[in-house]
Amino acid sequence: MNNTNPIWVRKPSELTKEDYENFYKELYPYNETPLFWIHLNVDYPFNLTGVLYFPKIKQSYEIQKDKIQLYCNQVFVTDEVKDIVPEFLMLLQGVIDSPDIPLNVSRSYLQGDPNVKKINAHITKKVADKLEELFNKERAEYEQKWDSLGLFVKYGMMTDDKFLDKAAKFLVMEDTTGKFHTIEEYKMATETLQKNKEGKQVVLYTTNPIQQDAYIQAATNKGYSVVKMETLVDAAFINNMEMKWQDTIFVRVDADIVDNLIDKQETSDSVLSKEEEGSLKELFNIQIPELHVTTEVKGLSKDSAPVVATRPEFMRRMKDMAGVGGGMTAFYAQMPDEVTLTINGNHPIYQTLLKVEDKSLQEKQVRSLADLALLSQGLLKGAELTNFINRSVELMESGK
């Protein structure tokens, strides 16, 4: 940095938007224009100046750390600031300058230094205040930038309890209709329909609105609201928030049949006899490599699908987390996918199917129903998918 009067030592009132953006281009010439920035200017009880930028992040895999430069009286020191800047703010970019940060000391000493702790807390507060200000004053623009901002906010809520308390006010969740809600707004909007038997608020979410469309439609037809949780951090975020928000649970929209997504102890009976239910369970007792399939018969509405495939919430979460971060959940990645096939005993198709005398044809029809359900979960692949296509063509050619 050859500039003898860099913008971080100047007063914010002297600077324009162009000044901040030009300085960003000087630091990161190949990056897009940042979302916004924070100008740090403190002289008591410690000295700190700097400018921190919120970069655009299109995909979670684009995350890059170590983009903040540390200076001491305008002399570059390092871009290793992980013990000075809160972990979640390592995603930011820019410059901080302070003569009060001890240099050439051990990491443990640095973490215990009172000035470093104060600087850490101050930066966190400034970021939270800026986000809250944007949310309150320019909510529409804030929501447009949420794809990038959400990563900072969620990461911060998981790693910093003080930030968590503040961020609960400006965390937003986009539902499948495109509307954004804070957690409190979501609770108020869904209080009547989405409380379980224990009085907990159930947040229904989707990780893939296109693949899970059938489940989303079933939920919204019952008046439920489904929010999008599509980023790589969301699996960990959901687990973390459930531990901190004792009155809230998150349930993926395809974790169970729609009537069971929110446990209200309501039951409905199947019109089938016990013998007919037993016959159907035996017919649907299929074996697929890398899948552990269980079957059940329930009395769903006649408008529901003949068969619904669901994956248990806990096991699916563990496998998702194992796929992203490994660690203690790594062994779940080696386990077969758990899937439950719920047979809708009230669907009229079974009145006909159970009367089919050609057992080979009956088995093909049943397997096609099961495969359609598995396909909706993205669990039909390779040879199983090829067999499904060939079988479907064969049934169409036979007119059955």
C-alpha positions in Angstrom: 0.0 0.0 0.0 1.9 3.1 -1.3 -0.8 5.6 -0.4 0.4 7.9 2.3 -3.1 9.0 3.1 -5.2 5.8 2.9 -9.0 6.1 3.3 -9.0 4.2 6.7 -7.2 7.1 8.4 -9.6 9.7 7.0 -12.9 10.7 8.4 -16.0 8.9 7.0 -17.6 12.3 6.4 -14.8 13.1 3.9 -15.3 10.0 1.8 -17.8 9.2 -1.0 -19.2 5.9 -2.2 -16.7 6.0 -5.1 -13.8 6.4 -2.7 -14.7 3.2 -0.8 -15.4 1.3 -4.0 -12.1 2.5 -5.7 -10.2 1.4 -2.6 -11.8 -2.0 -2.7 -10.8 -2.4 -6.4 -7.2 -1.4 -5.4 -7.2 -4.2 -2.8 -9.1 -6.8 -4.9 -9.0 -5.8 -8.6 -10.7 -8.9 -9.8 -13.6 -8.9 -7.4 -17.2 -7.6 -8.0 -18.3 -4.5 -6.2 -18.9 -5.3 -2.5 -22.3 -5.3 -1.0 -21.5 -2.6 1.6 -18.7 -1.7 4.1 -18.1 -0.6 7.6 -15.6 2.2 8.5 -13.9 1.6 11.9 -12.6 4.7 13.7 -11.9 4.3 17.5 -9.4 6.1 19.6 -10.5 5.1 23.1 -10.1 2.7 25.1 -8.0 1.4 22.2 -6.9 2.7 18.8 -8.5 1.1 15.8 -9.1 2.3 12.3 -10.0 0.3 9.2 -12.6 -0.5 6.5 -14.2 -3.9 6.3 -16.1 -4.9 3.2 -18.9 -7.5 2.7 -18.1 -9.2 -0.5 -20.6 -10.8 -2.9 -20.7 -14.6 -2.4 -22.6 -16.5 -5.1 -22.1 -20.0 -3.9 -21.0 -21.4 -0.5 -18.0 -23.1 -2.0 -16.6 -19.6 -3.0 -15.9 -18.8 0.6 -12.4 -17.4 1.0 -10.8 -16.5 4.3 -7.6 -14.5 5.1 -8.7 -11.5 3.0 -8.3 -9.0 5.8 -5.0 -7.1 6.0 -3.5 -6.0 9.4 -1.5 -2.8 9.6 0.2 -1.0 12.4 0.4 2.7 11.9 -0.1 2.2 8.1 2.7 -0.4 7.9 1.6 -3.8 6.6 2.0 -6.6 9.2 0.1 -9.7 8.1 -3.1 -11.1 6.5 -3.3 -13.7 9.3 -5.9 -12.1 11.6 -7.8 -15.1 12.8 -7.0 -14.4 16.5 -7.9 -10.7 16.2 -11.1 -10.8 14.1 -14.1 -13.0 15.1 -14.0 -16.3 13.2 -17.2 -15.7 11.3 -16.0 -12.3 10.2 -12.9 -13.9 8.5 -15.2 -14.0 5.5 -15.0 -10.2 5.3 -12.4 -8.3 3.3 -10.5 -5.1 3.9 -8.0 -3.5 6.2 -7.7 -2.9 10.0 -5.0 -0.8 11.5 -4.1 -0.7 15.2 -0.9 0.0 17.2 -2.6 -1.7 20.2 -2.4 -5.2 18.9 0.7 -7.0 20.2 2.9 -8.4 17.5 5.4 -11.3 17.5 3.7 -13.0 20.5 2.2 -16.5 20.9 -1.4 -17.2 19.8 -2.5 -17.9 23.4 -1.1 -14.6 24.5 -2.8 -12.8 21.7 -6.1 -14.4 22.5 -5.8 -13.3 26.1 -4.8 -9.8 25.5 -7.4 -7.3 26.8 -7.1 -4.9 23.8 -7.5 -7.8 21.3 -10.7 -8.9 23.2 -12.1 -5.4 23.1 -11.2 -5.0 19.4 -12.9 -8.3 18.7 -16.0 -7.3 20.6 -16.1 -3.9 18.9 -15.9 -5.3 15.4 -18.7 -7.8 16.1 -20.9 -5.0 17.5 -20.2 -2.7 14.5 -21.1 -5.5 12.1 -24.3 -6.4 14.0 -25.3 -2.7 14.2 -24.7 -2.2 10.5 -26.8 -5.3 9.5 -29.6 -4.3 11.8 -29.6 -0.7 10.4 -29.8 -2.0 6.8 -32.6 -4.4 7.7 -34.6 -1.7 9.4 -34.1 1.1 6.9 -33.6 -0.7 3.6 -35.3 -4.1 4.1 -36.1 -4.7 0.4 -32.5 -4.2 -0.6 -31.3 -6.2 2.4 -33.5 -9.2 1.3 -32.1 -8.9 -2.3 -28.6 -9.3 -0.8 -29.6 -12.2 1.5 -27.9 -14.9 -0.6 -24.6 -13.4 0.3 -25.5 -11.9 3.7 -27.1 -15.1 5.0 -23.8 -16.9 5.1 -22.2 -14.2 7.4 -25.3 -14.1 9.6 -25.8 -17.8 10.0 -22.1 -18.5 10.6 -22.0 -15.7 13.2 -25.1 -17.0 15.0 -23.5 -20.5 15.3 -20.1 -19.2 16.6 -20.8 -16.1 18.6 -23.6 -16.1 21.3 -23.6 -12.3 21.6 -24.0 -11.9 17.9 -26.8 -14.6 18.0 -28.9 -12.4 20.3 -28.7 -9.4 18.0 -28.9 -11.4 14.7 -32.2 -13.0 15.7 -33.8 -9.6 14.8 -32.4 -9.5 11.2 -32.1 -13.2 10.3 -34.5 -13.7 7.4 -35.8 -16.9 5.8 -37.3 -16.9 2.3 -40.4 -19.1 1.8 -41.2 -21.0 -1.4 -43.5 -18.1 -2.5 -40.5 -15.7 -2.4 -41.6 -13.9 0.8 -39.0 -13.2 3.6 -39.7 -13.7 7.3 -37.8 -13.1 10.4 -38.0 -16.0 12.8 -40.6 -14.1 14.9 -42.6 -13.1 11.8 -42.6 -16.8 10.7 -43.8 -17.9 14.2 -46.6 -15.4 14.2 -47.7 -16.4 10.7 -47.7 -20.1 11.4 -48.7 -20.2 15.1 -52.2 -21.6 14.4 -51.2 -24.5 12.1 -47.6 -25.3 12.8 -47.4 -26.1 16.5 -46.9 -29.7 17.5 -48.4 -31.5 20.5 -45.6 -30.3 22.7 -46.3 -26.6 21.9 -43.1 -26.2 19.8 -43.2 -24.2 16.7 -42.3 -26.3 13.6 -40.3 -24.6 10.9 -40.8 -26.6 7.7 -38.0 -26.2 5.2 -36.8 -27.4 1.8 -33.2 -28.0 0.7 -34.1 -28.3 -3.0 -37.4 -26.7 -4.0 -37.4 -28.3 -7.5 -36.7 -31.9 -6.4 -39.0 -31.6 -3.4 -41.8 -29.8 -5.2 -44.4 -32.6 -4.6 -43.8 -32.5 -0.9 -43.9 -28.6 -0.9 -47.2 -28.6 -2.7 -48.7 -31.2 -0.3 -47.6 -29.0 2.7 -48.8 -25.7 1.2 -52.1 -27.3 0.3 -52.6 -27.8 4.1 -51.8 -24.1 4.7 -48.2 -24.7 5.9 -45.3 -22.3 5.1 -42.1 -23.9 3.8 -38.8 -21.9 3.9 -35.7 -22.5 1.8 -32.5 -23.8 3.5 -30.3 -24.5 0.5 -26.7 -23.6 1.5 -23.9 -25.7 2.8 -24.0 -24.2 6.2 -27.8 -24.8 6.7 -27.5 -28.3 8.1 -25.2 -27.2 10.9 -27.2 -24.0 11.4 -30.4 -25.9 11.9 -28.9 -28.3 14.4 -27.3 -25.4 16.3 -30.5 -23.2 16.4 -32.6 -26.1 17.7 -30.2 -26.3 20.7 -30.5 -22.6 21.3 -34.1 -22.0 20.5 -35.8 -24.5 22.8 -39.3 -23.7 21.6 -38.5 -24.3 17.9 -37.8 -27.4 15.8 -36.9 -27.6 12.1 -38.4 -30.4 9.9 -37.6 -30.9 6.3 -40.7 -31.0 4.1 -40.0 -34.5 2.9 -39.1 -36.0 6.3 -42.5 -37.6 6.6 -45.9 -37.8 5.0 -47.6 -34.4 5.1 -50.1 -35.5 7.8 -47.2 -36.4 10.1 -44.8 -33.5 9.5 -46.3 -31.7 12.5 -47.1 -34.3 15.2 -50.5 -33.3 16.5 -51.5 -36.9 17.6 -54.2 -36.9 14.9 -54.9 -40.2 13.2 -57.0 -41.4 10.3 -57.9 -45.0 9.4 -57.2 -46.8 6.2 -60.2 -48.3 4.3 -58.3 -51.5 3.7 -58.7 -54.6 5.8 -55.7 -55.8 7.9 -55.3 -58.7 5.4 -55.2 -56.2 2.4 -52.7 -54.0 4.3 -50.5 -57.1 4.9 -50.7 -58.0 1.2 -49.6 -54.5 0.2 -46.7 -54.4 2.6 -45.5 -57.7 1.3 -45.8 -56.5 -2.3 -43.8 -53.3 -1.4 -41.1 -55.2 0.4 -38.4 -54.3 -2.1 -34.7 -54.6 -1.9 -32.4 -51.9 -3.4 -28.6 -51.7 -3.0 -27.4 -48.9 -0.8 -30.9 -48.3 0.5 -32.6 -49.6 3.7 -36.3 -49.6 2.9 -39.2 -50.0 5.4 -42.9 -49.9 4.5 -46.0 -48.9 6.4 -49.7 -48.5 5.5 -51.5 -45.3 6.6 -54.9 -43.8 5.9 -54.0 -40.6 4.1 -56.4 -38.5 2.1 -57.6 -39.8 -1.3 -55.9 -36.9 -3.0 -52.5 -37.8 -1.6 -50.1 -39.9 -3.7 -50.5 -43.7 -3.7 -47.0 -44.0 -2.2 -44.8 -41.4 -0.4 -41.1 -41.9 0.2 -39.6 -40.1 3.2 -36.2 -40.1 4.9 -36.0 -39.9 8.7 -34.9 -36.3 9.7 -32.1 -37.3 12.1 -30.4 -39.8 9.9 -30.6 -37.6 6.8 -29.2 -34.6 8.7 -26.2 -36.7 10.0 -25.5 -37.9 6.4 -25.8 -34.3 5.1 -23.3 -33.0 7.7 -21.0 -36.0 7.1 -20.9 -35.1 3.4 -19.9 -31.5 4.2 -17.6 -31.6 7.2 -16.9 -35.1 8.3 -15.7 -35.1 11.9 -17.8 -36.9 14.4 -20.5 -37.5 11.8 -18.2 -39.1 9.2 -19.3 -42.7 9.8 -22.8 -41.8 8.8 -21.6 -41.2 5.3 -20.9 -45.0 4.9 -24.4 -46.0 6.1 -27.1 -46.8 3.6 -29.9 -44.2 3.1 -32.9 -44.9 5.3 -36.2 -44.5 3.5 -39.8 -45.2 4.5 -42.4 -46.0 1.9 -45.8 -44.9 3.2 -48.6 -46.7 1.3 -51.7 -44.6 1.2 -54.4 -47.2 2.1 -57.2 -44.8 1.1 -56.0 -44.2 -2.5 -58.5 -45.8 -4.9 -55.7 -47.3 -7.0 -55.3 -50.2 -4.5 -58.9 -51.4 -4.9 -57.9 -52.2 -8.5 -54.3 -53.3 -7.9 -55.2 -55.9 -5.2 -57.6 -57.6 -7.7 -55.0 -58.1 -10.4 -54.7 -61.8 -11.0 -51.5 -61.7 -13.1 -48.9 -61.7 -10.2 -46.1 -60.7 -12.5 -48.1 -57.7 -13.8 -49.1 -56.8 -10.2 -45.5 -56.8 -9.0 -44.4 -54.6 -11.9 -47.2 -52.1 -11.1 -46.3 -52.0 -7.5 -42.6 -51.6 -8.2 -43.3 -48.7 -10.6 -45.3 -47.0 -7.8 -42.5 -47.5 -5.4 -39.9 -46.3 -7.9 -41.9 -43.1 -8.6 -41.9 -42.3 -4.9 -38.1 -43.0 -4.7 -37.5 -40.9 -7.8 -39.1 -37.9 -6.0 -36.4 -38.2 -3.3 -33.6 -38.5 -5.8 -32.9 -42.1 -4.6 -33.4 -43.9 -7.9 -30.1 -44.1 -9.8 -28.0 -46.2 -12.1 -29.4 -49.6 -12.9 -32.5 -49.1 -10.8 -33.4 -46.0 -12.8 -32.8 -47.8 -16.1 -35.0 -50.7 -14.9 -37.8 -48.2 -14.0 -37.7 -46.6 -17.5 -37.7 -50.0 -19.3 -40.6 -51.3 -17.1 -42.6 -48.1 -17.6 -42.3 -48.5 -21.4 -43.2 -52.1 -21.2 -46.4 -51.4 -19.2 -47.4 -48.6 -21.6 -46.9 -50.9 -24.6 -49.1 -53.5 -22.9 -51.7 -51.0 -22.1 -51.6 -51.9 -18.5 
